[in-house]
Amino acid sequence: MEVLISVKPLLAVSVSLIAAFFIALTGERARNLREFWTISASVVKFGIVISMLQPILEGKVIEYTLLSITQGLELKFRVDALGIFFAITASFLWIITSFYSIGYVRSLNEHAQTRYFACFAIALSATMGVAFSANMFTTFLFYEIITLCTYPLVAHKETPEAIKGARRYITYLLGTSIAFQLLAVFMTYSAAGTLEFSNQGILNNVRGQVSDTFLIITFILFMAGITKAAMMPLHSWLPAAMVAPTPVSALLHAVAVVKTGVFVVVKIVLHIFGIDLLSQLGLGTALAYFASITIIVASIIALKQDNLKRRLAYSTISQLSYVILGVALLTPSGITGSIMHIVLHAFGKITLFFVAGAIYVAAHKTNISELDGIGKEMPFTMAAFTLGALSMIGIPPLGGFLSKWYIAIGSIEAQQLPILLVLASSTILNACYFLPIVYAAFFKSEQCQLLVSKETEHQQLPPTLTLTPSLKEAPALMVIPLVLTAIGALVLFFAPSVFLELARMVVAGVIN
């Protein structure tokens, strides 16, 4: 495999970090200039990422070493098929989320907007750092930066509820990472003498030198330490974090935090342990069933949630365990479906959160029980919600069908037929908690209310029966992004070729 030395990975990481500096420097005195830095950085970042795509498709990798501490311990970037897959997804959606965020914070006249956009930019720098990490040391460093820079976003409203949710967020993510994941990193380095990712698995190369018990404990510590993946029972931080502004929730679920968690799980399975080692130890099967429990239980809890964002939060807990389930099957189709679900879930779920924010801005409604007839007043918004929901359910021709199909084939390849029952059951549960929202929005009548004017009151006339005043769509800066992401969920069903090719390259690299 040809290795190209280039500074581009560092530039992709740095551009939004530089933008964060200019955003903070500009401040509130020049809002348009401040937002210019945000949009410019997102576009430049995406351009840098795309410029590295062609060499990767040609089978090359791009590397850049920023700092060498000691042998096997470096701050190093490597752009490969899996990394650029995640980077394209995150950098493209940051452009759309940036426009949406501007519409959201200005419509609600949010406070501390400069801090908001600066933390957003830093979070995307850290996400690129994780995507392009060449080793577990670099991954861990940027993984923790994501936690720290998203804490102010979760606590943004500064209400007692927001502070409480943010404290739980930082306690779970930082506490488990230091207690479990960091220990697993030390154990891996002590056993292998390196943290450099390998297609065969770092620990697979030293199996004869350490006991199986040591390897099993290390794997459990890694899984317990990656709380960002929101596997049960270490998941309660995610619903608590829904106190954040809606664009932040979209960032948490679709682009950065939770998606980074499952991405790191994939890296650990494929590049730290390797398919052969996990198969021999039986850990792949154990992880698959563990993820299956999360998928079903979280879906059942989602059914009971009336608050729209909380229902979407539990949906995310369920949906992103598909990524873990697919890679844990250790089969070509399972791994392909796992990787594809990263992008397909991103477009569908970010659409649903964008819709939740648009409804809040336009109608100040947060509960599902309040959405009767809203589709007639916000047709573009709710049409986008319908497409996003159908993609999450896995109904063709929406992109979400593809990843579920590959995971289903993967379960057959692994001779794990109970997993097919999990997929079927979760699909039914997805339909049960999404379709009633769509039905209520378009086919239920909006509740009427009695409005008594002062003139009527003085004249002692019967009150006039008036329909609730018509709602309007949210500002265009919010509606256009959610329509675009909904269209993206549709387009990815018909044209997944680039992402599918990258996923197949990853599979080809890790399966002999």
C-alpha positions as CSV (number, residue, x, y, z in Angstrom):
1,M,0.0,0.0,0.0
2,E,1.5,3.3,-1.1
3,V,1.8,5.9,1.7
4,L,1.6,9.6,0.8
5,I,3.1,12.2,3.3
6,S,0.9,15.3,3.3
7,V,0.0,18.1,5.7
8,K,-3.7,17.9,4.6
9,P,-4.9,15.8,7.5
10,L,-3.5,18.4,9.9
11,L,-5.1,21.2,7.9
12,A,-8.5,19.4,8.0
13,V,-8.2,19.2,11.8
14,S,-6.9,22.8,12.2
15,V,-9.1,24.9,10.0
16,S,-12.1,25.0,12.4
17,L,-9.8,25.4,15.4
18,I,-8.4,28.5,13.7
19,A,-12.0,29.6,12.9
20,A,-12.9,29.2,16.6
21,F,-10.2,31.8,17.4
22,F,-11.6,34.3,14.9
23,I,-15.2,33.6,16.1
24,A,-14.1,34.4,19.7
25,L,-12.2,37.5,18.5
26,T,-15.1,38.9,16.5
27,G,-17.6,38.3,19.3
28,E,-21.1,39.8,19.4
29,R,-20.2,43.1,17.9
30,A,-20.2,41.8,14.3
31,R,-22.6,38.8,14.1
32,N,-22.4,38.5,10.3
33,L,-18.6,38.4,10.3
34,R,-18.6,35.9,13.2
35,E,-21.0,33.6,11.2
36,F,-18.8,34.2,8.1
37,W,-15.9,32.5,9.9
38,T,-18.2,29.6,10.8
39,I,-19.5,29.0,7.3
40,S,-16.1,29.6,5.7
41,A,-14.3,27.1,7.9
42,S,-17.0,24.4,7.3
43,V,-16.7,24.8,3.6
44,V,-12.9,24.9,3.6
45,K,-12.8,21.8,5.9
46,F,-15.1,19.9,3.6
47,G,-13.0,20.9,0.6
48,I,-9.8,19.7,2.2
49,V,-11.4,16.3,3.1
50,I,-12.8,15.9,-0.5
51,S,-9.4,16.7,-1.9
52,M,-8.0,13.6,-0.2
53,L,-10.7,11.2,-1.5
54,Q,-9.3,10.3,-4.8
55,P,-5.9,8.9,-3.5
56,I,-7.8,6.8,-1.0
57,L,-10.1,5.4,-3.6
58,E,-6.9,4.5,-5.5
59,G,-5.8,2.3,-2.6
60,K,-3.3,4.8,-1.1
61,V,-3.1,6.2,2.5
62,I,-2.1,9.7,3.6
63,E,-0.1,10.2,6.7
64,Y,1.4,13.1,8.7
65,T,3.2,12.8,12.1
66,L,2.9,15.9,14.2
67,L,4.8,14.7,17.3
68,S,6.8,11.6,18.2
69,I,6.9,11.1,22.0
70,T,8.6,7.7,22.0
71,Q,8.7,4.5,19.9
72,G,5.1,3.4,19.2
73,L,3.6,6.5,20.8
74,E,3.0,9.4,18.4
75,L,0.6,12.2,17.7
76,K,0.0,11.0,14.1
77,F,-2.7,11.3,11.5
78,R,-3.6,8.7,8.8
79,V,-6.3,9.1,6.2
80,D,-7.6,5.7,5.1
81,A,-11.0,4.5,3.8
82,L,-12.7,4.3,7.2
83,G,-11.4,7.6,8.3
84,I,-12.3,9.6,5.2
85,F,-15.8,7.9,5.3
86,F,-16.4,9.4,8.7
87,A,-14.7,12.7,7.8
88,I,-16.8,13.3,4.7
89,T,-20.0,12.7,6.7
90,A,-19.1,15.0,9.5
91,S,-17.6,17.8,7.5
92,F,-20.5,17.9,5.0
93,L,-23.1,17.9,7.7
94,W,-21.3,20.7,9.6
95,I,-21.9,23.0,6.7
96,I,-25.6,22.3,6.8
97,T,-25.7,22.5,10.6
98,S,-23.9,25.8,10.6
99,F,-26.6,27.5,8.5
100,Y,-29.3,25.8,10.6
101,S,-27.7,27.0,13.8
102,I,-27.6,30.6,12.6
103,G,-31.3,30.5,11.9
104,Y,-32.0,28.8,15.2
105,V,-30.0,31.1,17.6
106,R,-31.1,34.3,15.8
107,S,-34.8,33.3,15.8
108,L,-34.7,32.6,19.6
109,N,-32.3,35.4,20.3
110,E,-30.1,33.0,22.2
111,H,-27.5,34.3,24.6
112,A,-23.8,33.5,24.4
113,Q,-23.9,32.9,20.7
114,T,-20.1,33.5,20.3
115,R,-19.3,30.8,22.8
116,Y,-21.8,28.5,21.1
117,F,-20.2,28.8,17.6
118,A,-16.7,28.7,18.9
119,C,-17.3,25.4,20.8
120,F,-19.1,24.0,17.8
121,A,-16.0,24.7,15.7
122,I,-13.6,23.1,18.2
123,A,-15.9,20.0,18.4
124,L,-15.6,19.6,14.6
125,S,-11.8,19.9,14.8
126,A,-11.7,17.2,17.4
127,T,-14.0,15.0,15.3
128,M,-11.6,15.3,12.4
129,G,-8.8,14.4,14.8
130,V,-10.6,11.1,15.7
131,A,-11.5,10.4,12.1
132,F,-7.8,10.7,11.0
133,S,-6.1,9.2,14.0
134,A,-3.3,6.8,13.1
135,N,-3.2,5.3,16.6
136,M,-5.1,4.9,19.8
137,F,-3.1,7.6,21.6
138,T,-4.2,10.2,19.0
139,T,-7.8,8.9,19.1
140,F,-8.0,9.1,22.9
141,L,-6.6,12.7,22.9
142,F,-9.2,14.0,20.5
143,Y,-11.9,11.8,22.0
144,E,-11.5,13.7,25.3
145,I,-11.3,17.1,23.6
146,I,-14.8,16.4,22.1
147,T,-16.1,15.8,25.6
148,L,-14.6,19.0,27.0
149,C,-15.6,21.3,24.2
150,T,-19.2,20.0,24.0
151,Y,-19.8,20.4,27.8
152,P,-20.5,24.2,27.4
153,L,-22.9,23.4,24.5
154,V,-24.9,21.0,26.7
155,A,-25.0,23.5,29.5
156,H,-25.7,26.4,27.1
157,K,-29.0,27.5,28.5
158,E,-27.5,27.8,32.0
159,T,-30.7,26.8,33.7
160,P,-30.6,24.4,36.7
161,E,-31.9,21.6,34.5
162,A,-29.2,22.4,31.8
163,I,-26.4,22.5,34.5
164,K,-27.6,19.2,35.9
165,G,-27.8,17.5,32.5
166,A,-24.3,18.8,31.6
167,R,-22.8,17.5,34.9
168,R,-24.2,14.1,34.2
169,Y,-22.8,14.4,30.6
170,I,-19.3,15.2,31.7
171,T,-19.3,12.8,34.6
172,Y,-20.3,9.8,32.5
173,L,-18.2,10.6,29.5
174,L,-15.0,11.8,31.2
175,G,-15.3,9.5,34.2
176,T,-15.7,6.2,32.4
177,S,-13.1,7.2,29.8
178,I,-10.4,7.9,32.4
179,A,-11.4,4.9,34.6
180,F,-11.8,2.3,31.9
181,Q,-10.7,3.3,28.4
182,L,-7.4,4.9,29.5
183,L,-6.5,1.8,31.5
184,A,-7.3,-0.3,28.4
185,V,-5.0,1.9,26.3
186,F,-2.1,1.4,28.8
187,M,-2.7,-2.4,28.8
188,T,-2.7,-2.5,25.0
189,Y,0.6,-0.5,24.9
190,S,2.2,-2.7,27.6
191,A,1.3,-5.9,25.7
192,A,2.1,-4.8,22.1
193,G,4.6,-1.9,22.6
194,T,2.6,0.2,20.1
195,L,-0.8,1.8,19.7
196,E,-0.5,2.0,15.9
197,F,-3.7,0.7,14.3
198,S,-3.3,-2.5,12.3
199,N,-5.7,-4.2,9.8
200,Q,-4.9,-7.5,11.5
201,G,-5.3,-6.0,15.0
202,I,-2.6,-4.8,17.3
203,L,-3.3,-7.4,20.0
204,N,-3.8,-10.2,17.5
205,N,-0.1,-10.0,16.7
206,V,0.8,-10.7,20.4
207,R,-1.8,-13.2,21.4
208,G,0.7,-15.9,22.2
209,Q,2.5,-13.5,24.5
210,V,-0.5,-12.6,26.8
211,S,-3.3,-14.6,28.3
212,D,-6.8,-14.8,26.9
213,T,-8.0,-13.4,30.2
214,F,-5.9,-10.4,29.7
215,L,-7.3,-9.8,26.3
216,I,-10.9,-10.3,27.4
217,I,-10.5,-7.8,30.3
218,T,-8.9,-5.3,27.9
219,F,-11.8,-5.6,25.5
220,I,-14.4,-5.2,28.3
221,L,-12.5,-2.1,29.6
222,F,-12.5,-0.6,26.1
223,M,-16.3,-1.1,25.7
224,A,-17.1,0.2,29.2
225,G,-14.9,3.3,28.5
226,I,-16.5,4.3,25.3
227,T,-19.6,5.7,26.9
228,K,-20.1,8.0,23.9
229,A,-21.5,4.9,22.1
230,A,-24.4,5.1,24.6
231,M,-24.7,1.3,25.0
232,M,-26.9,0.3,28.0
233,P,-26.5,0.6,30.9
234,L,-24.2,3.6,30.4
235,H,-26.6,5.6,28.4
236,S,-28.6,7.9,30.7
237,W,-26.3,10.8,29.9
238,L,-27.7,11.1,26.4
239,P,-31.4,11.8,27.3
240,A,-30.1,14.1,30.0
241,A,-28.2,16.0,27.4
242,M,-31.4,16.9,25.5
243,V,-31.5,20.1,27.6
244,A,-29.1,21.5,25.0
245,P,-30.3,23.6,22.1
246,T,-31.6,21.5,19.2
247,P,-28.6,22.1,16.8
248,V,-26.4,20.8,19.6
249,S,-28.6,17.7,20.0
250,A,-28.2,17.2,16.2
251,L,-24.4,17.6,16.6
252,L,-24.4,15.1,19.5
253,H,-26.4,12.4,17.7
254,A,-25.6,12.7,14.0
255,V,-22.1,14.2,13.6
256,A,-19.8,14.3,16.6
257,V,-20.3,12.8,20.0
258,V,-22.3,9.5,19.8
259,K,-21.2,8.9,16.2
260,T,-17.6,9.3,17.4
261,G,-18.3,6.7,20.1
262,V,-19.5,4.0,17.7
263,F,-16.7,5.0,15.2
264,V,-14.1,4.3,17.9
265,V,-15.8,1.0,18.7
266,V,-15.4,0.0,15.1
267,K,-11.7,1.0,15.2
268,I,-11.1,-1.0,18.3
269,V,-12.9,-4.1,16.9
270,L,-11.1,-4.0,13.5
271,H,-7.7,-2.4,14.3
272,I,-6.9,-3.1,17.9
273,F,-8.2,-6.7,18.3
274,G,-8.9,-7.8,14.7
275,I,-11.5,-10.1,13.4
276,D,-9.6,-13.3,13.9
277,L,-8.8,-12.6,17.5
278,L,-12.3,-11.6,18.5
279,S,-13.7,-14.6,16.6
280,Q,-11.4,-17.0,18.5
281,L,-12.3,-15.5,21.8
282,G,-16.0,-15.4,21.1
283,L,-16.1,-11.7,22.0
284,G,-17.7,-10.7,18.7
285,T,-20.8,-12.8,19.4
286,A,-21.0,-11.4,23.0
287,L,-20.8,-7.8,21.7
288,A,-23.5,-8.5,19.1
289,Y,-25.9,-9.8,21.7
290,F,-25.1,-6.9,24.1
291,A,-25.8,-4.4,21.3
292,S,-29.1,-6.3,20.5
293,I,-30.3,-5.8,24.0
294,T,-29.7,-2.1,23.7
295,I,-31.5,-1.9,20.4
296,I,-34.7,-3.5,21.7
297,V,-34.8,-2.0,25.2
298,A,-34.1,1.6,24.0
299,S,-36.8,1.2,21.3
300,I,-39.3,0.1,23.9
301,I,-38.4,3.1,26.1
302,A,-38.7,5.4,23.1
303,L,-42.3,4.4,22.7
304,K,-43.2,5.8,26.1
305,Q,-41.7,9.3,25.5
306,D,-44.0,12.2,24.8
307,N,-41.2,14.8,24.5
308,L,-40.1,14.7,20.9
309,K,-36.3,15.2,21.6
310,R,-36.3,12.5,24.3
311,R,-38.0,10.0,21.9
312,L,-35.3,10.9,19.3
313,A,-32.6,10.4,22.0
314,Y,-33.7,6.9,22.8
315,S,-34.1,6.2,19.1
316,T,-30.4,7.2,18.7
317,I,-29.4,4.9,21.5
318,S,-31.1,2.1,19.7
319,Q,-30.1,3.0,16.1
320,L,-26.4,3.5,16.8
321,S,-26.1,0.1,18.4
322,Y,-26.8,-1.2,14.8
323,V,-23.2,0.1,14.0
324,I,-21.9,-2.0,16.9
325,L,-24.0,-5.0,16.1
326,G,-22.9,-5.0,12.4
327,V,-19.2,-4.9,13.1
328,A,-19.5,-7.4,16.0
329,L,-20.8,-10.0,13.5
330,L,-17.3,-10.0,12.0
331,T,-18.6,-10.8,8.6
332,P,-18.1,-8.9,5.3
333,S,-21.7,-7.9,4.9
334,G,-22.1,-7.1,8.7
335,I,-19.1,-4.8,8.7
336,T,-20.3,-3.1,5.4
337,G,-23.7,-2.5,7.0
338,S,-22.1,-1.2,10.2
339,I,-20.0,1.4,8.3
340,M,-22.8,2.4,6.0
341,H,-25.1,3.0,8.9
342,I,-22.7,5.8,10.1
343,V,-23.7,8.0,7.2
344,L,-27.2,6.7,6.6
345,H,-28.2,7.3,10.2
346,A,-26.5,10.7,10.2
347,F,-28.7,12.1,7.4
348,G,-31.9,10.6,8.8
349,K,-31.4,11.5,12.4
350,I,-30.1,15.0,11.8
351,T,-33.2,15.7,9.8
352,L,-35.4,14.6,12.7
353,F,-33.6,16.8,15.2
354,F,-33.7,19.7,12.8
355,V,-37.5,19.3,12.5
356,A,-37.8,19.2,16.3
357,G,-36.0,22.6,16.5
358,A,-38.1,24.1,13.7
359,I,-41.3,23.1,15.4
360,Y,-40.0,24.7,18.6
361,V,-39.0,27.9,16.9
362,A,-42.3,28.2,14.8
363,A,-44.8,26.8,17.3
364,H,-43.0,26.5,20.7
365,K,-44.1,22.9,21.0
366,T,-41.9,20.2,22.3
367,N,-44.3,17.3,23.0
368,I,-45.6,14.7,20.5
369,S,-49.1,15.0,21.9
370,E,-49.2,18.7,20.8
371,L,-48.5,18.0,17.1
372,D,-51.9,17.1,15.8
373,G,-52.5,18.7,12.4
374,I,-49.1,20.5,12.4
375,G,-48.2,18.9,9.0
376,K,-50.9,21.1,7.4
377,E,-49.3,24.3,8.8
378,M,-45.6,23.2,8.4
379,P,-45.8,20.9,5.3
380,F,-42.1,21.2,4.3
381,T,-40.9,20.5,7.8
382,M,-43.1,17.5,8.4
383,A,-42.5,16.1,4.9
384,A,-38.8,16.1,5.8
385,F,-39.6,14.5,9.1
386,T,-41.5,11.7,7.3
387,L,-38.5,11.0,5.0
388,G,-36.2,10.9,8.0
389,A,-38.5,8.7,10.0
390,L,-38.9,6.2,7.1
391,S,-35.1,6.1,6.7
392,M,-34.8,5.3,10.4
393,I,-37.4,2.5,10.1
394,G,-35.5,1.1,7.1
395,I,-38.2,1.4,4.4
396,P,-37.0,1.6,0.8
397,P,-36.4,3.8,-1.1
398,L,-34.7,5.5,1.9
399,G,-31.1,5.1,2.7
400,G,-31.6,3.4,6.1
401,F,-32.9,0.3,4.3
402,L,-29.4,-0.4,2.9
403,S,-27.5,-0.6,6.1
404,K,-30.2,-2.8,7.7
405,W,-30.1,-5.1,4.7
406,Y,-26.4,-5.6,4.8
407,I,-26.5,-6.3,8.6
408,A,-29.3,-8.8,8.0
409,I,-27.1,-10.5,5.4
410,G,-24.2,-10.4,7.8
411,S,-26.2,-12.2,10.5
412,I,-26.9,-15.0,8.0
413,E,-23.2,-15.1,7.1
414,A,-22.4,-15.4,10.8
415,Q,-25.1,-18.0,11.3
416,Q,-26.7,-15.8,13.9
417,L,-30.3,-16.1,13.0
418,P,-31.6,-14.7,16.3
419,I,-30.1,-11.4,15.1
420,L,-32.6,-11.4,12.3
421,L,-35.4,-11.5,14.9
422,V,-33.7,-8.5,16.6
423,L,-33.6,-6.6,13.3
424,A,-37.3,-7.4,12.5
425,S,-38.5,-6.6,16.0
426,S,-36.6,-3.3,16.1
427,T,-37.9,-2.3,12.7
428,I,-41.5,-2.8,14.0
429,L,-40.7,-0.8,17.1
430,N,-39.2,2.0,15.0
431,A,-42.4,2.1,13.0
432,C,-44.5,2.2,16.2
433,Y,-42.7,5.2,17.7
434,F,-42.3,7.2,14.4
435,L,-45.4,6.6,12.3
436,P,-47.9,7.8,14.9
437,I,-46.2,11.2,14.8
438,V,-46.5,11.3,11.0
439,Y,-50.2,10.3,11.2
440,A,-51.0,12.8,13.8
441,A,-49.3,15.6,11.9
442,F,-51.1,15.1,8.6
443,F,-54.3,13.2,9.4
444,K,-55.5,14.5,12.7
445,S,-57.3,17.8,13.1
446,E,-55.7,20.6,15.0
447,Q,-57.4,21.2,18.3
448,C,-59.8,24.2,18.3
449,Q,-60.0,26.6,21.2
450,L,-62.4,29.3,22.3
451,L,-61.0,32.8,21.9
452,V,-63.0,35.6,23.6
453,S,-62.2,39.1,22.5
454,K,-62.6,42.1,24.8
455,E,-65.2,43.5,22.5
456,T,-67.3,40.4,22.8
457,E,-66.9,40.3,26.5
458,H,-68.2,43.9,26.9
459,Q,-71.1,43.3,24.6
460,Q,-72.0,40.1,26.5
461,L,-72.3,38.2,23.2
462,P,-71.6,34.5,22.8
463,P,-67.9,33.8,22.5
464,T,-66.7,33.2,18.9
465,L,-65.3,29.8,18.0
466,T,-62.0,30.5,16.3
467,L,-59.4,28.0,15.0
468,T,-56.0,28.3,16.6
469,P,-54.0,30.8,14.6
470,S,-52.2,29.2,11.7
471,L,-48.6,28.3,12.3
472,K,-45.9,29.2,9.9
473,E,-42.8,27.4,8.8
474,A,-39.6,28.2,10.6
475,P,-37.1,30.7,9.0
476,A,-35.7,29.6,5.7
477,L,-32.2,29.2,7.3
478,M,-33.7,26.3,9.2
479,V,-36.2,24.8,6.7
480,I,-33.8,24.6,3.8
481,P,-31.1,22.6,5.7
482,L,-33.7,20.1,7.0
483,V,-35.1,19.6,3.5
484,L,-31.6,19.1,2.1
485,T,-30.7,16.4,4.7
486,A,-34.1,14.7,4.1
487,I,-33.3,14.7,0.4
488,G,-29.9,13.3,1.2
489,A,-31.5,10.4,3.0
490,L,-33.4,9.6,-0.2
491,V,-30.5,10.2,-2.6
492,L,-28.2,7.9,-0.6
493,F,-30.5,4.9,-1.4
494,F,-30.1,5.4,-5.1
495,A,-26.5,6.7,-5.2
496,P,-24.5,5.2,-2.3
497,S,-21.6,4.3,-4.6
498,V,-18.7,6.4,-3.0
499,F,-19.6,5.4,0.5
500,L,-20.2,1.8,-0.4
501,E,-16.9,1.6,-2.2
502,L,-15.1,3.0,0.9
503,A,-16.9,0.5,3.1
504,R,-15.9,-2.4,0.9
505,M,-12.3,-1.1,0.9
506,V,-12.3,-1.3,4.7
507,V,-13.7,-4.8,4.6
508,A,-11.1,-5.9,2.0
509,G,-8.3,-4.6,4.3
510,V,-9.4,-6.4,7.5
511,I,-10.7,-9.7,6.1
512,N,-8.0,-12.0,4.6
